[in-house]
Amino acid sequence: MKIKLLSILLAAASMSHAMSADEMIVKVLEYSPSANIISYDYAYHSISNYELGNVIAEHARRIKRFGSSGKRRLFDCDDYAITFKAVTALHSLFRGKNFACGVLVIKQQYTFAGLKGGDNVYHAINLVLVDGVPMVIEPQNYKKVPLSEYPNRAFIMDLIL
């Protein structure tokens, strides 16, 4: 009985963190007014930190084979970001939800998550709604930070939600 009640409470908590596409877009445009944003849905669910851990474990397991230096050159930042979005979409499907996970293309002016920034550095990462907070996640090492604290938030060029 306790487990069933906990499941109901967790489901209710995750539903309370739903966000419309317009709200997600406004949050990004607040920091990068010239960002190009494509959203295919009207609303998104927030993923819990616990469920995000499951997504990260699944993503890490699936891309492990690309860890060798030769293959790593073929599997670069956009591949990591797109596969992370795909794994999140699979978890959404299994849960009957629409977890917000987008691919951000940014001009990485400042170093983030151990990846160096610079004047001509462009990068792809993920934007995920986690417990109601838009979080930037580096899918190559899973470091995350709220969008409001992300050092390159003013340099977002594109977002596909």
RADAJO-V437180 format. One line per field, one symbol per residue. phi: phi as a letter, one per 30 degrees, with the letter a starting at -180 (. if undefined). psi: psi as a letter, one per 20 degrees, with the letter a starting at -180 (. if undefined). burial: # if it has 24 or more other C-alpha atoms within 12 Angstrom, else .. A space follows every 50 residues. Layout:
# RADAJO-V437180
phi=???
psi=???
burial=???
This chain:
# RADAJO-V437180
phi=.dddddddddddddddcdbdeddddddddecbecddbcbcbdabcdcded deddddddddddcedcddedddddcceddddddddddddddeedcibbdd bccccbcddcebhicdcldbccacbccbdchicdccbdddbidbaeedcd dcddcdcbbcc
psi=ghggggggggggghhikqpqghgggggghhhnhjqppppirhqqqqqqhg hhhgggggggghjhijiqhghhhhnaghgggghggghghghgghikampo orpppqonhqppkipqrrhlpqqpaqppoolippqppoihijqqqqhiip hkhikpgqpo.
burial=.............##.#####..##.###..#..#.#.....######.. ##..##..#...#.............#############.##....#### ########...#.........#####################.####..# ###########
